[in-house]
Amino acid sequence: GDGEGGYHDGLTGAELIWQDGEFASTKTMSRAFADATARAEHTGEQQLLVTFTTRLPAAHDLLAGGGLEAAWRHVLDGAEPAGWATAEPAGLSWSREDLTALVRQRVPEPTWAVVSGVRDPAALGDAAAVIATARIALTTGGVEEDVTFAVGYPDGAEPPLAALPGLAAELVTDHNLVSMLVQRRRARADLTIPPHLEPAPAPVAFVLGAEGVRSVGAAAASHPPLRARPTPLGTRADRGLYYPLGDAGWKGFAELMGHLHSLDPEKKTG
């Protein structure tokens, strides 16, 4: 609703009318909705967004959710997740054993889960909210986990960017990280979505796991078209690379991806 008795499509903003027992779109946006969505407030709040994929060999003693726990510990000063579920609200107490049992029960279908909060509220520190989603699937390469992790920070608080190389190193060493992208954006600290467009996120760093580094070649992967040199992670035999993007933005990220893809023999044709 727009507060004036009208209704609108939540994705397009088109005005809706009740017709023959259901809502129908008029294909036009009302002035009231346009005015409401134009009121974007720049409060100084921020969000830290981390997306990563890990892939481990399937084994009877493998527990799902290790990468998720690592993200909580590094970004939130050693905290553990509070709850999880296959749909919001995440009302089940966080348990990697229970999550793993569900994943095994659903194989060969993938499992999607939402994870939120911290067991000790004081562990949030400067953060206002935290939530993550994970898609866990058995693939030909092993057990693959695709994670999206988001933390909100109020005005005056800064995301702990210095903790991210440590997170990346643990993911490379212990969880066979495939890749990770770190972004930050000006958006609500409580992680809710307002009825107006917010600024797009800006890339902060990209991490290439050990398999990717071996595939493209360590020497060439260590010399990307960026001013800042990548930081090695893990061991010489299983080395990942942490690429800080600084102010290079999406243009720099695209150039880095083009460089890495040009080196990958699986991406080359002809």
Sequence and secondary structure as in RCSB ss.txt:
>XXXX:A:sequence
GDGEGGYHDGLTGAELIWQDGEFASTKTMSRAFADATARAEHTGEQQLLVTFTTRLPAAHDLLAGGGLEAAWRHV
LDGAEPAGWATAEPAGLSWSREDLTALVRQRVPEPTWAVVSGVRDPAALGDAAAVIATARIALTTGGVEEDVTFA
VGYPDGAEPPLAALPGLAAELVTDHNLVSMLVQRRRARADLTIPPHLEPAPAPVAFVLGAEGVRSVGAAAASHPP
LRARPTPLGTRADRGLYYPLGDAGWKGFAELMGHLHSLDPEKKTG
>XXXX:A:secstr
  SSS EE TTT  EEEEETTEEEE S   HHHHHHHH     S EEEEEEEEEEE   TT  TTHHHHHHHHHH
TTT  EEEEESSSS  EE  HHHHHHHHHHHTTS EEEEEEEESSGGGGTT SEEEEEEEEEEETTEEEEEEEEE
EEE TT    GGGHHHHHHHHHHHH EEEEEEEEEE  TT    SS     EEEEEEE HHHHHHH HHHHTS S
SSS  EEEE STTEEEEEE TT HHHHHHHHHHHHHHH TTT   
